[in-house]
Every structure is written in structure tokens, then in C-alpha cells.
Amino acid sequence: MIVFKRYAFILFMILGVKSYAQKQPDTGFTKKVEKAASALKVKSPVISDPVSLNAQVVWNDNKSQVAVVIKVKVLPGWHIYAYVPKNQPYIQSKMVLELPKGVTPLSEWTKPNSYPYEDNIFVYEGQMLFTRYFSVKDLGTGAKISAGLFYQTCDIRQCLPPNTKVKELKL
């Protein structure tokens, strides 16, 4: 049993080192992504569709890494759910992502701050920015990333049915 634990620990360490050995985005690239994100336009949401979304990809200088930036606007008075406890009926938002072969995540999604709501629920309101970085290797022609958000939006009187908004981004 002790031998098994040692081998399991060694395997865990090797896999951990390998996953952290991937090259992380450099400061210049992250600043480029921040600038592109602030310039990304999103249509204003309306009563009939209280959530608007837009997305884009941003490449680093040598095309070895790409960032996916998703900007979301929620109509004032409405919210989407960042965290919902299991005993609550609301639907927590989830990021939608489909990657082509040759694109590997370098990070998890960077998400905006959420706000406490009732019953240990947390919500997103207003404008939000979601960002994720990827390494790119041997990308085929015509490759695309599909990225977006699955969510339920509510105001103080009603909740709309769950919805998914996805943008197809050419690489």
C-alpha cells in the first residue's frame, strides 16, 4: 500500500508539473487583450431580450496564443446567476466553448465580480467581461472557436426561460 501511495504521488506530481509547464500569456499580450476588450462593442439590451453578447479573438504577436474575449450587457433591473446553491430553482450561468483541434486552454475563464443576492445566491449585473487564453499549434485552415454563455435572466417580477448565446469566431 505504501508503494502504491508513493507511485500515485509521483504520478500526481509529474502530471501537475506538465500542466503548469505550458507557457502562460506574457504581460504585453494581456495588455493587448485588455485594450481589445475595452474597445469591444456590445449592442444595448432591450426589454424583449435583456442580455446582449459579443465576442472576439485576440492573437499574440507570433500567433502561438489566442485569447477569447466575451463581453455581456444585462439590461438595468435584470440579472443573470453567477452562483446558485443546489436547493434553489434558478439556473447558474455557464460558459459555452467549442475548440478546434490544435487549440489548448492555458487558463480558466477570467470572470467578473458577482454580487450577493438573497439565499446565498450571487448574480451578475450590468456589463461583464469573460476572458480565456489558449495556446495554438498546427491549426487547420478555416478553424473556428464557438464561445458564448448559457444563462437564465430574471428581474424582480419574472424569470425568462434559459437561453444560450454563442458567437462563432474565425481563427
N, C-alpha and C positions, 0 to 999 in steps of 0.2 A: 504494500500500500504506500509506503514512504517513497519507493522508487517511482511509482505512478504519479504521485504528487509532484516530485521533482521534475519529471518529464513534462507534466502538464504545465508547471510553472515556466519551464524553459520555452515550451511552445508558445505560451501566452506572451512571454517577453519578446520572442522573435517576431510574432505577428504584430505586436504593439509597436515595435521599432520600425517594422516595414511600413505600417500605415502612417506613422509620423515622419517617415523619411521622404515623403513626397514634398516637392518644392512648394512652398507657400507663396502667395502673391507678394510682390515687393511693394514698398511704400509708394513708389511712383505710379504703379498700376492701380493701387487702391485709391489714390488721389484722382486719377483719371476716371475711375468708376464713380466716385463721389460727384465729380463735376458733371458727368453724363447723367447721373441720376437726378441731380438738381435741375437739369435742363429738360428732362423728360416730361412731356405734356400729357395730361390726362383730361378727357372730357369731363365736364361738370355733371355729376349725377342728377337725376330728376326723380320726382315722386314715383313714377311708374317703374323706375329702375334705379334704386337708391345707392347702387355700388357701381363705380366705373373703374376700369383697369386698363393699364397699358404696360408694355414690356419691351425691353431691348437687350441686345448683347453688346458687350464692350470687350474688345480684344486688347491684349498687351502688345507691346511693340514687335516682338518676334513671333507672334501668333502661336505661342505654345500654351497660353492660358486665355480663358474667356470668363467673363462674369455675366450672369443673368440678373437683370435688374427689373423688378416688378414694382410699379407704383399704383396704389389703390386710393381712391377717394370715396368716402362714405358721406352721404347727404347729412347735413346737421340734423340732430334729433334721432338719428338711426345709429346702429352699431352692429358689428359682427363679433363673433365669440373667439377670444384668444385661448381661454381655458374654461372647460365645463366639467364639474365633478360628475362622477358616474350616476349619482342619484338625481340629476337634473335632466329635464327633457330637451334642452337646447342642443344644437349641433355645433361642435367646435370646428373652426376653420382649419383647413389642411392645404398645404402647398401641393400643386399638381406639377409633375415633371416627367417628361419622357426624353431620354437621351439617345443619340445615335451611337453606334459603335465607335470607339476611339475617344469618347469624352468621359472623363472620370472626375467625380467630385473631389475637391480639395478641402471643402469645408461644409458645415451645415448651413442652413439658411440663417442669415442675419435678419432678425425680426425687430419690429419697433416695440417700444414700451407699450404695455397694456394698462388698462385702468381697472381698479377694483369695482365690482358691481355687487349686487346682492347675492347672498347664499354662497359665498366663496367662488363666484364666477368672475372672470376677468374678460374685458371687452376691448376691442379696438374701435376708435372713433376718428373722424376727420381724415387726414391724409396719412398714408403709411407707405413705408419703403421696405421691400424684402430683397436681399441680395445673396447670391451664392456664387462661389468661384469653382472653376473646373480646369483640369489640365486637358490638353488636346494633343492627340498623337494619331497619325495615319488616318486622317479624316477623309471620308469618301466625298465625291462631288455631289452636290445637291443635298448635303446633310442639313437637318433641321432639329431644333430643340422645341418641344412644346412645353410651355410653362404657364402657370396660372394659379388660380385659387378656387377651392371648393368652400362654400360658406353658407351660413344662414344669417339673414339680416332682419333685425327687429327694431321697432320703436316702442314707445310706452303702451301703445294700444294693440299692436299686432306683430306677428312674425310672418314673413313671406316664406314660401317653400324653399328648400335648399337649392342652391344654384352653383354652377361651375362656369368660370370664365377662363378661357385659355387663349394664349397668343402663340402662333407658330412663328418661330424666329429662324431665319435662314442664317447658316454659318458661312 
